[in-house]
Amino acid sequence: MSKSVAIIGGGPAGLMAAEHLAGKGHAVTIYDAMPTVGRKFLLAGKSGLNITHAEDYARFVTRYGAANSRLRPVLDLMTPQAIRVWAADLGTETFVGSSGRVFPKVMKASPLLRAWLKRLEGMGVTILTRHRWIGFDGEGLLFETPEGQKHVTADATLLALGGASWLKLGSDGAWVPLLEAQGIHITPLRPANCGFDCDFSESFDTRFSGHPIKSVKATSTAGTTQGEFVISKGGIEGSLIYAHSAALRDALDRDGHAALTLDLTPGRTEEKLVADLARQDRKASFSTRLKKAANLDGVKIALIREVTPEANRLDLAELAKRIKALPLPVHRPRPIAEAISTAGGVSLDAIDAHFMLTSYPGTFVAGEMLDWEAPTGGYLLTACFATGIAAANGIDRWLQASTY
C-alpha cells in the first residue's frame, strides 16, 4: 500500500530522497519555499558544478571532521563513483580535473537538474513551490503559500532545508527556531568554507583588494595545502582559505586569535632564499631585492610589509624565515550569509541511526541542516546526496514496519 511522504526542501538531499522513496512506491510531495527547486545546485553549477571528488575513497571518507564516524556508512550508500554513474544515467558525463575534483563535461548544472526533475516527474513525484514551512500543526505540517496557510498531513516527513548561507536561494536557517521550539537540540549555525577579516590597513586595502596571491602554501591545524587565494576588502577569501576555514574559525572561538601561516615561495628552501638575498645589491630598494631574489610579485611583497612592518630591517636569515612562514592573523570569519556552507545544525545526537528525530517519530532530517561540515571539492554535495538516501531508507523502514 502506497504511503505519503512530505519532503520539505528541494535541494540535493531532498531531491535524492524523493527519487529513492518514489522508487520504493511511496507517494512523494516536495514542498519548497522558492519559485523553483534546486536553486543552490544551479548556482554551484555556474563554476562548473563540482559534484564529487575522485581521490582515494579511504581518504575521502575522512573529510567530515567530527562527523566522520557517523557519515562513513552513509557515504557507502552513494560513493563518488556511484554519483558519476547516476549522473551518466541522467545523460551527464563527468570528468576528473587535475585536482581530483569531478565535474560534468558540459561544466554546468542545468542539464543534469532538468533531466533529474523529468525523472522525478515520471516517477510520480509532486513538486509544490512557494510553500514555506512555518512549523508543525498538531500531527501535521503548516505552510505559508500564495493562497494562504495550508495544513498538510503525511505518513512521514523529511526535513531537508539546508543551512543558512544562501538566504536569497532559500537556505536561510528559518527552521532553527521552529525545531528548537519542539525541544530539538540545534548546534548553533556558523560559517564554513568562508573568508576572513584581516583588518588590513586602508592603503593596502585600497591598492590590493581583488588581487590574487598565487602559488603559496598555507598551514594551519588542518594541515598544509598549496594553491591560491584573493585579497578581498579587508580580508582574504578563495579555495585555499576555505580549506583552512574550519580550523581558523574554531581557533578564534577557542583562543580568541588565529593565524594562517603562508609559504610565499614553495619551490625554494630557506637556505636558498638566504643565499639569493645575500647576492642582491644592498643599495637597491627592498622591493627590488625581494623581487629579484625570491621572484615575489607586488602583492606578496606588500603582504610581507603589511604583516611585518619592520621586514626591511630584518637580517637575511630572519627575512627568509618570514617569507617561508609568514603568520597572517585573521580576526573574524566573514558573515554566515557570505559563506559557501554552514557548520552546526540539528545535532546528530537528536536523530537515530535511520535519521529520524528521536523526539519526533516519523520526522526525518537530511542534508546540510544536520550538524556536519566538509571542505569544498565535491564533499558537500556527496554527503547531501548520501544523507538523502539514508533518510529515505529510514523512512521506508518506518512506513513498512508495524513498530519502529
N, C-alpha and C positions, 0 to 999 in steps of 0.2 A: 504494500500500500504506500502510495506517494505521501511524503511528509513535506510540510512547508518550512523553508529556511529563509530568514531575513538576513541579508548581508548589508551592513551599514558601512559604506566606504567603497568607492570604485577604483581603488588603486591596484597595484600589482598583487598584493596579498588577497584582497577581496575578489578580484577577477580570477585568480588562480583557484581559490577555494570554490568559487561558483562553478568553474569548469569541472572540478572533481566531484562536487556534490550533484550537479546535473547528470554527470556520467554515471552516478550511482542511482539515478532515477528519482531524485528529490525535486520538488517544485521550488525553484530558487528565484528570489527577487532581490536585486541590488538597489539600494537607496543611496543617492549621493546628493550632497548639498549644492554642487556646482551644476552649471548648464550641461556639461559633458563629463564623462568619466575619463580617467587616465591622464589628467592634465599634467601632473608632475612627471609621469612617464614620458609624455611628449616633450616636456621641457628638457629632460635629460637627453632626449634624442637630438636636440639641437647641437650638441657637441659630439654626436656620433652614437649615443646610447651604449655606454659601457655596460653590457648586460651581465657579464660574469668574468671570471679570471681563469687562466689556463695553467696556473702554477701547480706544482705537485699537490695532490689533494691532502696529503698528510700535513702539509704546511698551510694549505687553505683553511682548514678547519680550526686553526689556532688563531685566527684573525679577529675573534669576537670577545677578547678580553675576559672579564669575569663571567660572561655567559657561555664560554667555550664548552664546558661540560654539558650544559643544558641543551645547547644547539647542535652538538655533534651528531646525535642520532637523527635529529630533524633534517640536517643538511643531506643526510644519506637519501632522503626522500626525493630530493631534487638537486642532484650534483651538478657541477658546472657542465659536464659532458651531457647530462640529461637535458639541461637547458638548451644547449646547442641543437640537440636532436628535436626538442619541442619546437624551437624557433624554425628549424628547417621544415618541419611538418606543416608549419603555417606559411611556408613559402619564403622565409627569410634565412638565407645562408649567412653564416658568420665566418669571421677570420680572426686569427690571433695576431695582435700587434706586437711591436718589438719589445714592449714592456710586459707582455703576457696578458694584457687586457683583451677581452673578446668583444668585438663589435659586429653589427650587421654589415654586410658588404655594401649595402646602399647608404650606410652611415647616417641613418635617421630612424626614428621610431614609428612614424605614422603608418607605413605599410604593414608592419607587424601588428600594431594596435587595431587597424582596420580588419585584418584577417582574423584576429583574436575575437573581436566583437561579433564578426559574422559567424564564427564558430559557435559562440555562446548563444546567439540568436537561434541558430539551427538546433541547438540543444534544448531550446525552450526557456532559456533564462530571460527574465523580465528585468529591464533596467529603468528605474524611475529617477529622473534627475530633478533638481531643485526641491529636494526633500531633505531638509536639515533635521537631523535627530536632536531633540531637545530633552530627552530623558525617558525614563521608564514611567509607564502609566498603569499601575497595578501590575497585572501579569503581561501587559502589552507594551508597545513602544509608541512614543508620541513624536510626530514630525510636524515641522512648520513647512507649509507648501504655499504656492501662489494662490491656492483656493482656500487657504486657512489651515487650521490644525487637523491632523489626521491621526486616528488611532489605528494601530496595526497589531495583530496577533500572529504569532508564528510558532511552530513546534520547536524551533531552535533559532538562536540568533548568533551571528558572528559580528563582532566589532572589529573593524579594520580601518580606523580613522586617521592613521598616520601620526606624525609628530606635531611639531609646532613651528617648523622652519620655513613654511611656504604659505603664508597667510592668504595671498591672492589666488593660490591654486587649491585652497580648501583645507590644507593641513594647518589648522590654526590653534590646536590644543583646547578647543572649546569643550571637549569631552571631559577634561580633567575634573572640574567641579561636579559634573554630573555623576561621575563614578565615586568621587570622594564622598558625596552625599549619601552613597549607599554603603559607606564604610570600607570601600575597596582601597587598599594601600597603593598609593601612587608615589614613586620616586620622583622628586622634582625634575622637571624637564630642563635640560641645559644644552647649550650649543655644542655641536660636534662637527668635525670637518669644517672648521671655521678659521677666519683670520683673527689677528690680534692687534690691539692698540700698542704702540711702542712709545708714544709721546715724543715723537721726533721734533726737532727744532723747526721753527717756521721756515727758515731758509732752506733746510734740507727738504722739507715737505714741498715747498713751492717748486724747487728745482727738479726733484726726482720722483714725485708721485706719478705712478704709472710706468716707471722704468722696471724692466725685468732684471733680476740678478741670476745669471746663468752659470751652469757648471760649478755647483757648490755641493758640499756635503754638509748635512745638518745632523746634529747629535742631541738627543735628549734621553730620558729614561726609556723611551720607546725604541731606542737603538740608533743606528746610523743609516741614513739614506742619502742618495745622490739625486740631484735634479735641479729645478729652478723655482724661483718664486718672484713675486712682484711687490714692489714698494707701493702701498696704497696710501690714501690720505691718512696720515697719522699712524700708519702701521704696516703690516705685512699680510699677504694672502697668497694663495696658489697651492698647487698639488703638494709641493714639498712641505709646506706649512701644515696642510691638512693631515699629513702622515704623522705629525707630532702633536696635533691639536689636543688630543685627549690627555697626553702626558703633561703638556703645558697647563691646560685648564685645571687638571687635578692638583698640580703643584701649586698653582695660585690659590686654589681653595684650601689646600692643606697648610701651606707655608706662608702665603701672602706675597710670594715673589717667585719668579721663574725666569729662565733664560734659555735660549736656543743657541747652541754652540756651532759656529759656522767655520768650515774649512773653505777658504776662498780660492785655494789653489790645490785641488785634489790630486793633480798629476805631479806635484813637486813635493819633495821631502823638506823638512825643516832645515836640514843641513844644506841642501842645495839652495834654498832661499837665502840663507846667511851668506853663502859664497857669492851668489849673484848680486845681492845687495852690496856686498863689500867692493865689488868691481865698479860700482857707479861713481860718477863724478860728484863729489860732495858739494860742489858749487851749484849743481842742478837743483831744481825745485823738488820738494818731497814727492809731489805727484808724478813728476817725470821719472824720478828714481824708481818709484813703485811700478810705474807702467813698463819701464824697460827691464827691470829685474824680475818682476813677477807676472808681467803681462796682465796687469789689472786694469779694467776699464774705469771710467769716471765714477760710475755709481758705486762700485766696490771700494774705491779709494775714499769717496765721500762717506760711505758707511763706516769705514775704519775710523775716520776723523770724528764722525758723529758719536760713535761708541767710546772711542779713546781719544779725547781731545789733545792729549799730550803725545800722540803717536809719533810726531816728527822729532820728539826729543828722546825717544827710547833708543837704547843701544840695539845693534843689529840682531842679536840673539833674541831679545825680548820682542822686537818688532816682528821677527819671523814667527815667534810663538803666537802672537796676536793674529797674524794673517792665517795661520793654520788652525787656530782655535779662538775665534772671535766670539765672546759671550754677548749675545744680543738680548737685552732684557725685554720681556713682554709684560704688560701691565694689566690688560683685561682682554677677555675674548670679545669679539665683535658680537653685537646683539643677536639673539636667537633667530630673529626674523631674517637675518642675512646668512645664516649657516646653511650648509648643504643638508645636514641632517641633525637629529637631536639624540641626546642621551637621556636616560630616565624613561619614565612611563609606568605602565602597570607592572607592579613587582612580579617577578617570576614566582615568588612565594605565594602570590594570590591566585595562581592557576594550578590545576593539577597536571598530571603527565600528558593529558589529552587536550590541553589548552583551554579547559573550561574554568571559569571563575568558581572557586570553591565556595564562595558565599552567595553565588547566584546561579544555581543549577540551570543548565540549558542555554547559558550565555557564554560564548567563547571569544577569545581575543587572538589576533594575529597581526603580523607586520610591525611597523616601526613604532606603534603605540605601546609595544612591550618594552621592558627595561633591558635593552641590549644596544650595543653600538658597534660599528665597524668602520674601517677606513674606506676611502673611495677606492675604486678599482674593480667594481663589479660585485663586491662582497655585500653591499647593502641590498641590491636587487635580489641577489641569490637567496639571502635569508628571508626577504619578504615573500618570495615565491615559496620557499620551503615551509615557512611557518603557516602560510595559507593552506598548503596541502596537509600539514599536521593537524591544523584546526578542523579542516574538512573531514579528515579521518575520524577525529574525535566526535564531531557532530554526527557522522554516520553511525558510529558506535552507540552514541547516546540515543539516537532515534530508533535503532533496531533493538536495543536492549529493553527488557521489561523493568530491570533495575540497573542502576549505574554503580 
